[in-house]
């Protein structure tokens, strides 16, 4: 049965509208497209700009492909022109070479600028002092240490709204990737190295965080809640942990390192220099450009700020 031309166009238009409505409605559910911080917002905009620029080429190509297949199909009485000796058109050559080259050049400029603007170890501009959180990837859990507050948590991250967070990230396990999609992109957690990542939550709420790298049997359970709260609530939370939670000892940390999955828990204190000890015990064996004096300096240093965002005494060029 032959389908009327108007009915075909109506079906096509309905499908396009349906796809548009679906994609629009899913934006809130696709968390990388629903940013809650300045870094994630810039990354979302970069993805959208790149997608739009690519669509300038992809959509016309797909439409023309369908038109050509339909117009030049094998059909009795076909009226489409047939030019077997046609070989060159300067105008068409300029179009199908010039437009892609212009788009690629535009993407290159945008990507380079965004790469420098979104450098992970670059401090965020803010009127308040950043809070440092030391992140250690374990099998199969996350340990968060707050050196300024003197507390630690497992699989629970609470941060004050509007305050930049300076994450110092390492691993006491196979390499993983620290990721809070609504706040920013991934940063690898590697043994013997301390990577720096600045993020910030502009809104209060609970966000999802996880490990984004395969690390064994229970890697899928390496997720955690990120709770963005007001400064007063954050201070009350710190005080509650200090008064109600147990102490994390070295023996307790050795038990945490053992492969296992855990629910969220908290500690009122942790051994001084625990993060630095975790980094240097692998750095000494892996020899990431560190001398014995560098490791001693790092273990005793209270200043975690450096020009390029790395831990003092560490050569991050490796």
Secondary structure, 3 states (H helix, E strand, C coil): CCCCHHHHHHHHHHHHHHHHHHHHHCCCCCHHHCCCCHHHHHHHHHHHHHHHHHHHHHHHHHHHHHHHHHHCCCCCCCCCCCCCCCCCCHHHHHHHHHHHHHHHHHHHHHHHHHHHHCCCCCCCCCCCCCEEEEEEEECCEEEEEECCCCEEEECEEEEECCCCEEEEEEECCCCEEEEECCCEEEEEECCCCCEEEEECCCCCEEEEEEECCCCCCCHHHCEEEEEEECHHHHHHHHHHHHHHCCEECHHHHHHHHCCCCCCCEEECEECCCHHHHHHHHHHHHHCCCCCHHHHHHHHHCCCCCCCCCCCCCCCCCC
